[in-house]
Amino acid sequence: MGLRLAGTAKQIGMSEAETLGLAAAMSALGLRAEMGGSAMSKFMTKALTEVQQGGEAASKWADIAGVSVGDLSNMMEDDFAGALQLIVKGFGEVSEEGANLDQVLRDMGINDIRMLDTIKRLSSGYGLLEQAIAMASSEWETNTALVEEAELRYGTFSSMLRMFINRLRNILKGF
């Protein structure tokens, strides 16, 4: 799933961790990579393009997110994952209030069956989306810190000497 999302996610400014969090949430909601990844990439591109262009379409996106067009536009540039979470949560709230989510999505020009299914599943589990992105970001930072610490540890002369001796022993065992 992550590979299907990676190209679009990188271009719109999502981090690797946010992309993996989105992929994890989508997988947990039963979306298959072939369908969900492509549909979500189209959805994110459509949302960003329409908000950047302004006008009536941008107003619809902002209404769903519960913010002004300007705020949504700025958020999409600075924190696309956060903006996406607001939009998905907004769709979830529309559905919880009893509105026909399918019709709301179609009114916004989202007619592709895969996009409809993807957004409906995500909006029904928007809490999972928020949790997955937060967890992925947190764990990414932890892993990065561990890698940096390991690089420092393995970079010392004594560590390099020990690794050399261990390699030499492994080579000599073969004789």
N, C-alpha and C positions, 0 to 999 in steps of 0.2 A: 504494500500500500504506500509506504513511504517513498518508494521510487516513482510511483505514479504521480505523487503530489510534489516531488522535489523541484522539478523545473519551474512550475508556476509559483510555488511557495518562495523559492529563492528570488524570482523576479519581482515579487510583490513585497519582499522584505521580511518574510518570516524566517526565524532562526531554524537551525537544524532541530533543536530540541522541540520547538513549537510544532514543526512539521511532523516529527515523530509522535508527539502527543496527540495531534489531530488524527494521524494514522491509527494510533492505538485505540482512540475513542471510536473511530469508524469501524474498526475490526471488531471491537467489543459489542457494537450494536448490530453485528451480523452483515456488514457491508463487505462484499468481495472486492479485492483490489482492482480487478478488471473494470468493474462497474463504478464503484465508489470513487476511486482515484481520479478517473477521467471526468466524472460528473462534478466532483468537488472542484477540480481545477477549472472547469468551465464556469461554475458558479462563482468562484472567487474572482475570476477575470471579469465576469459580467458585473458583479457588484462594484469592483474597483473602477471599471470603465464608466459605468453609469453615474457613480458618485462624483468622479472627477469631471465629467461633462456637465454636471449640474442639471437644472431644470426639473421637470415633473418626476422623472425617474429617480433622481437623487433624493427628492422629497419623500418618495415612497420608502426608500431604503432608510432614510433618517427617521421616519415615523416608526418603522418597525424596530429600529435600534433604540428609540426613545431619546434621541438627541437631535440637535440642529444639524443641518447639512454641513455647515462649516466645521462643527465639532467632529462629525463623522469623517469628513474628508481629511482633517488633520490627524485623526486617530488612525485612519487607514495608512497614512504615510509614516507615522511614528510607531505604531503598534498594531499592525494588521491583525494579528491573532486576537488581540483584545477587541478590535472592531468586529471581527468575525463572531466572537463569542456573544457580543451584544446583539448582533443580527440573529444568530441562531436562537438565543434566549427569547428575543422578541417574537420570533415565529412560534416558539413553544408557548409563550403567553397568549398569543392570538388563538392558538388551538385550545388552550385550557379555558379561555373565555367563551368557547363554544362556536367560534367562527369556523367557516370551512377553509382550512389551511390550503387545501388543494386549489380552491378558487382564488385565494389571496396570492398564491404563488403564480398562478396563471395570469392574473391581472398585472403582475410585475414582469410578464414576458417569459416566465419560466415554464415551458411547455414540454421539455424533454422528459420522458418518463423516468430516466435514470436520475436526472437532477431532482425531480419531484420526490422520488423514493428516498434519495440520499438526504435531502433537507428535512423531509418528514421524520425520518428516523433520528437524525441528529437533534432536531428540535424537541422530540419527545424525550431525549436523553441529554439535554443540554448541560445538566449538572455533571454528568460523566465527562463531557467535553472539557468543561472548565477544570475539573479535577485532573484529567489526563494531561492537559497542557501544563498546569501548575507543577504536577509531579515530574513530568519530563524535563521541564526547565530546571527544577531543583536538583534532580539527579544528574543532569548534564553538568551543572556547576560543580557538584561534588566530584564527579568523575574527572573533570578538568583539573581540579585541585590535586587529586590523587596522582594524575599523570605528571603534573609539574613537580610534585614531591618526589616521585619515582625518578624522574629525570635528574633531579639534584642528587639523589642517593646514588644512582648508578653512574653518575658523572665523576665521582671522587676517584682518586688514583687507586686507593686500596680496593674499591669495588671493581674497578676495571682490571686490576691485577688478579683478583679472585676469579673473575669471569674468564680471563685468559688461561689461568691454571686449570680451571674446570674443563675448558674446551680442549686443552692439551691432554688432559687425562682421558677424555672421551676419545680423542684421536688415537692415543696409545693403547687403549683397550681393544681397538680393532686389530692390533698386530699380535 
